[in-house]
Amino acid sequence: MKEINEAYYEVRYKYIDLSRNIFSFTANIKNERAKEFLQQGVLRRLWLLYRCIDNIFDLFPPNRIELLSQNERLDVEINLHAFLINIYGIIENTALALAYENGLMGDTSEGKFNPMMINLFKKEFQEKLNPQLCVYLSNETTQKWYNHMLRIIEMRWHIGYHLTFLRQH
């Protein structure tokens, strides 16, 4: 329990540090669209992640013994869902920022990408990126994390879809 509480309090400092680093990094970005994806996409979504964690801990602190009410449970579920979706959004916004900054957006016949093809974890896109970043993105640990996150998002979507479908019939 102590470790969970300590990790929770560290989140604020990590959020502040990461936000400052990203904001400072954007000063070196030349492409305005890339800056926009980092500042309005990644930084905004980081704030949302922080708020989701805060909301979940407010609703369901680790030392809570009593069961959650239905509304509390739904609020925790909403925040968990928003957390997962925004993690995926950060990955997409980062990929789009990289694509714009590196001049990779454009006509596919010229070896460039349209926005729907951009994905940090697609080999075709990685081939156009910094080799060190490609090594990180393709290592086994990073791949396992990404695939696990996708399975969780997919599972949550299917559960939500089926529950909605069952309620309508």
ROPA-931184 format. One record per residue (C-alpha): residue number from 0; chain; y, x, z. Coordinates in nm, 2 decimals. Example, Ala and Ser with C-alpha at 12.3 -4.5 7.8 and 13.67 -1.06 7.14 Angstrom:
2
seq = 0&mol = A&v = -0.45&u = 1.23&w = 0.78
seq = 1&mol = A&v = -0.11&u = 1.37&w = 0.71
END
This chain:
169
seq = 0&mol = A&v = 0.00&u = 0.00&w = 0.00
seq = 1&mol = A&v = 0.24&u = 0.28&w = 0.09
seq = 2&mol = A&v = 0.18&u = 0.45&w = -0.25
seq = 3&mol = A&v = 0.26&u = 0.13&w = -0.44
seq = 4&mol = A&v = 0.58&u = 0.08&w = -0.25
seq = 5&mol = A&v = 0.68&u = 0.45&w = -0.30
seq = 6&mol = A&v = 0.60&u = 0.42&w = -0.68
seq = 7&mol = A&v = 0.81&u = 0.10&w = -0.69
seq = 8&mol = A&v = 1.11&u = 0.27&w = -0.54
seq = 9&mol = A&v = 1.07&u = 0.57&w = -0.78
seq = 10&mol = A&v = 1.09&u = 0.33&w = -1.08
seq = 11&mol = A&v = 1.47&u = 0.29&w = -1.03
seq = 12&mol = A&v = 1.53&u = 0.66&w = -1.03
seq = 13&mol = A&v = 1.31&u = 0.71&w = -1.33
seq = 14&mol = A&v = 1.48&u = 0.43&w = -1.52
seq = 15&mol = A&v = 1.83&u = 0.58&w = -1.44
seq = 16&mol = A&v = 1.71&u = 0.93&w = -1.55
seq = 17&mol = A&v = 1.54&u = 0.81&w = -1.87
seq = 18&mol = A&v = 1.84&u = 0.59&w = -1.96
seq = 19&mol = A&v = 2.08&u = 0.88&w = -1.92
seq = 20&mol = A&v = 1.86&u = 1.11&w = -2.13
seq = 21&mol = A&v = 1.83&u = 0.86&w = -2.41
seq = 22&mol = A&v = 2.20&u = 0.78&w = -2.40
seq = 23&mol = A&v = 2.28&u = 1.16&w = -2.41
seq = 24&mol = A&v = 2.03&u = 1.21&w = -2.69
seq = 25&mol = A&v = 2.20&u = 0.94&w = -2.90
seq = 26&mol = A&v = 2.51&u = 1.17&w = -2.92
seq = 27&mol = A&v = 2.30&u = 1.40&w = -3.15
seq = 28&mol = A&v = 2.19&u = 1.11&w = -3.38
seq = 29&mol = A&v = 2.38&u = 1.10&w = -3.71
seq = 30&mol = A&v = 2.25&u = 0.77&w = -3.85
seq = 31&mol = A&v = 2.43&u = 0.47&w = -3.71
seq = 32&mol = A&v = 2.13&u = 0.24&w = -3.75
seq = 33&mol = A&v = 1.92&u = 0.49&w = -3.56
seq = 34&mol = A&v = 2.17&u = 0.50&w = -3.28
seq = 35&mol = A&v = 2.18&u = 0.12&w = -3.27
seq = 36&mol = A&v = 1.80&u = 0.10&w = -3.24
seq = 37&mol = A&v = 1.81&u = 0.35&w = -2.95
seq = 38&mol = A&v = 2.10&u = 0.20&w = -2.77
seq = 39&mol = A&v = 2.06&u = -0.17&w = -2.83
seq = 40&mol = A&v = 1.68&u = -0.16&w = -2.87
seq = 41&mol = A&v = 1.53&u = 0.10&w = -2.65
seq = 42&mol = A&v = 1.79&u = 0.11&w = -2.37
seq = 43&mol = A&v = 1.82&u = -0.27&w = -2.35
seq = 44&mol = A&v = 1.44&u = -0.30&w = -2.33
seq = 45&mol = A&v = 1.42&u = -0.03&w = -2.06
seq = 46&mol = A&v = 1.66&u = -0.24&w = -1.86
seq = 47&mol = A&v = 1.43&u = -0.55&w = -1.92
seq = 48&mol = A&v = 1.13&u = -0.35&w = -1.80
seq = 49&mol = A&v = 1.31&u = -0.25&w = -1.49
seq = 50&mol = A&v = 1.41&u = -0.61&w = -1.42
seq = 51&mol = A&v = 1.05&u = -0.73&w = -1.48
seq = 52&mol = A&v = 0.92&u = -0.49&w = -1.23
seq = 53&mol = A&v = 1.19&u = -0.58&w = -0.98
seq = 54&mol = A&v = 1.12&u = -0.95&w = -1.03
seq = 55&mol = A&v = 0.74&u = -0.91&w = -0.98
seq = 56&mol = A&v = 0.79&u = -0.71&w = -0.66
seq = 57&mol = A&v = 1.03&u = -0.97&w = -0.53
seq = 58&mol = A&v = 0.79&u = -1.26&w = -0.61
seq = 59&mol = A&v = 0.47&u = -1.08&w = -0.51
seq = 60&mol = A&v = 0.53&u = -0.78&w = -0.29
seq = 61&mol = A&v = 0.21&u = -0.57&w = -0.22
seq = 62&mol = A&v = 0.21&u = -0.67&w = 0.15
seq = 63&mol = A&v = 0.22&u = -1.05&w = 0.07
seq = 64&mol = A&v = -0.08&u = -1.23&w = 0.22
seq = 65&mol = A&v = -0.02&u = -1.59&w = 0.13
seq = 66&mol = A&v = -0.11&u = -1.73&w = -0.21
seq = 67&mol = A&v = 0.16&u = -1.77&w = -0.47
seq = 68&mol = A&v = 0.28&u = -2.12&w = -0.55
seq = 69&mol = A&v = 0.22&u = -2.24&w = -0.91
seq = 70&mol = A&v = 0.59&u = -2.17&w = -1.00
seq = 71&mol = A&v = 0.57&u = -1.82&w = -0.84
seq = 72&mol = A&v = 0.25&u = -1.74&w = -1.03
seq = 73&mol = A&v = 0.41&u = -1.86&w = -1.36
seq = 74&mol = A&v = 0.72&u = -1.65&w = -1.29
seq = 75&mol = A&v = 0.50&u = -1.34&w = -1.23
seq = 76&mol = A&v = 0.31&u = -1.42&w = -1.55
seq = 77&mol = A&v = 0.63&u = -1.46&w = -1.75
seq = 78&mol = A&v = 0.76&u = -1.12&w = -1.62
seq = 79&mol = A&v = 0.42&u = -0.95&w = -1.70
seq = 80&mol = A&v = 0.43&u = -1.09&w = -2.05
seq = 81&mol = A&v = 0.79&u = -0.99&w = -2.10
seq = 82&mol = A&v = 0.70&u = -0.64&w = -1.97
seq = 83&mol = A&v = 0.42&u = -0.60&w = -2.22
seq = 84&mol = A&v = 0.62&u = -0.73&w = -2.51
seq = 85&mol = A&v = 0.91&u = -0.50&w = -2.43
seq = 86&mol = A&v = 0.69&u = -0.20&w = -2.41
seq = 87&mol = A&v = 0.58&u = -0.28&w = -2.76
seq = 88&mol = A&v = 0.94&u = -0.34&w = -2.86
seq = 89&mol = A&v = 1.04&u = 0.01&w = -2.73
seq = 90&mol = A&v = 0.77&u = 0.16&w = -2.95
seq = 91&mol = A&v = 0.89&u = -0.03&w = -3.25
seq = 92&mol = A&v = 1.26&u = 0.05&w = -3.19
seq = 93&mol = A&v = 1.18&u = 0.42&w = -3.14
seq = 94&mol = A&v = 0.99&u = 0.42&w = -3.47
seq = 95&mol = A&v = 1.27&u = 0.25&w = -3.65
seq = 96&mol = A&v = 1.53&u = 0.49&w = -3.51
seq = 97&mol = A&v = 1.31&u = 0.78&w = -3.62
seq = 98&mol = A&v = 1.28&u = 0.63&w = -3.97
seq = 99&mol = A&v = 1.65&u = 0.58&w = -4.01
seq = 100&mol = A&v = 1.75&u = 0.92&w = -3.87
seq = 101&mol = A&v = 1.50&u = 1.10&w = -4.09
seq = 102&mol = A&v = 1.59&u = 0.90&w = -4.41
seq = 103&mol = A&v = 1.25&u = 0.74&w = -4.43
seq = 104&mol = A&v = 1.36&u = 0.39&w = -4.50
seq = 105&mol = A&v = 1.37&u = 0.27&w = -4.86
seq = 106&mol = A&v = 1.17&u = 0.21&w = -5.17
seq = 107&mol = A&v = 0.79&u = 0.26&w = -5.12
seq = 108&mol = A&v = 0.76&u = 0.39&w = -5.48
seq = 109&mol = A&v = 0.97&u = 0.69&w = -5.36
seq = 110&mol = A&v = 0.74&u = 0.76&w = -5.06
seq = 111&mol = A&v = 0.96&u = 0.58&w = -4.82
seq = 112&mol = A&v = 0.89&u = 0.28&w = -4.59
seq = 113&mol = A&v = 1.01&u = -0.07&w = -4.56
seq = 114&mol = A&v = 1.07&u = -0.19&w = -4.20
seq = 115&mol = A&v = 0.74&u = -0.38&w = -4.19
seq = 116&mol = A&v = 0.55&u = -0.06&w = -4.25
seq = 117&mol = A&v = 0.71&u = 0.14&w = -3.97
seq = 118&mol = A&v = 0.47&u = 0.21&w = -3.68
seq = 119&mol = A&v = 0.46&u = 0.52&w = -3.47
seq = 120&mol = A&v = 0.08&u = 0.50&w = -3.46
seq = 121&mol = A&v = 0.02&u = 0.48&w = -3.84
seq = 122&mol = A&v = -0.10&u = 0.80&w = -3.99
seq = 123&mol = A&v = 0.12&u = 0.75&w = -4.31
seq = 124&mol = A&v = 0.43&u = 0.73&w = -4.09
seq = 125&mol = A&v = 0.33&u = 1.01&w = -3.86
seq = 126&mol = A&v = 0.29&u = 1.25&w = -4.16
seq = 127&mol = A&v = 0.67&u = 1.22&w = -4.21
seq = 128&mol = A&v = 0.76&u = 1.31&w = -3.85
seq = 129&mol = A&v = 0.79&u = 1.63&w = -3.65
seq = 130&mol = A&v = 0.45&u = 1.79&w = -3.62
seq = 131&mol = A&v = 0.48&u = 1.82&w = -3.24
seq = 132&mol = A&v = 0.54&u = 1.45&w = -3.21
seq = 133&mol = A&v = 0.24&u = 1.38&w = -3.43
seq = 134&mol = A&v = 0.02&u = 1.59&w = -3.21
seq = 135&mol = A&v = 0.14&u = 1.39&w = -2.91
seq = 136&mol = A&v = 0.10&u = 1.05&w = -3.08
seq = 137&mol = A&v = -0.25&u = 1.13&w = -3.22
seq = 138&mol = A&v = -0.40&u = 1.29&w = -2.90
seq = 139&mol = A&v = -0.68&u = 1.10&w = -2.75
seq = 140&mol = A&v = -0.50&u = 1.00&w = -2.43
seq = 141&mol = A&v = -0.20&u = 0.85&w = -2.61
seq = 142&mol = A&v = -0.43&u = 0.67&w = -2.86
seq = 143&mol = A&v = -0.64&u = 0.52&w = -2.58
seq = 144&mol = A&v = -0.32&u = 0.40&w = -2.40
seq = 145&mol = A&v = -0.18&u = 0.25&w = -2.72
seq = 146&mol = A&v = -0.50&u = 0.07&w = -2.81
seq = 147&mol = A&v = -0.55&u = -0.06&w = -2.46
seq = 148&mol = A&v = -0.19&u = -0.19&w = -2.45
seq = 149&mol = A&v = -0.25&u = -0.37&w = -2.79
seq = 150&mol = A&v = -0.57&u = -0.53&w = -2.65
seq = 151&mol = A&v = -0.39&u = -0.66&w = -2.35
seq = 152&mol = A&v = -0.11&u = -0.81&w = -2.56
seq = 153&mol = A&v = -0.36&u = -0.96&w = -2.80
seq = 154&mol = A&v = -0.57&u = -1.10&w = -2.51
seq = 155&mol = A&v = -0.26&u = -1.25&w = -2.35
seq = 156&mol = A&v = -0.15&u = -1.40&w = -2.68
seq = 157&mol = A&v = -0.50&u = -1.56&w = -2.74
seq = 158&mol = A&v = -0.52&u = -1.69&w = -2.39
seq = 159&mol = A&v = -0.17&u = -1.84&w = -2.42
seq = 160&mol = A&v = -0.24&u = -1.99&w = -2.76
seq = 161&mol = A&v = -0.57&u = -2.14&w = -2.65
seq = 162&mol = A&v = -0.42&u = -2.29&w = -2.33
seq = 163&mol = A&v = -0.13&u = -2.44&w = -2.53
seq = 164&mol = A&v = -0.38&u = -2.58&w = -2.79
seq = 165&mol = A&v = -0.60&u = -2.73&w = -2.51
seq = 166&mol = A&v = -0.30&u = -2.89&w = -2.35
seq = 167&mol = A&v = -0.20&u = -3.06&w = -2.68
seq = 168&mol = A&v = -0.55&u = -3.22&w = -2.73
END
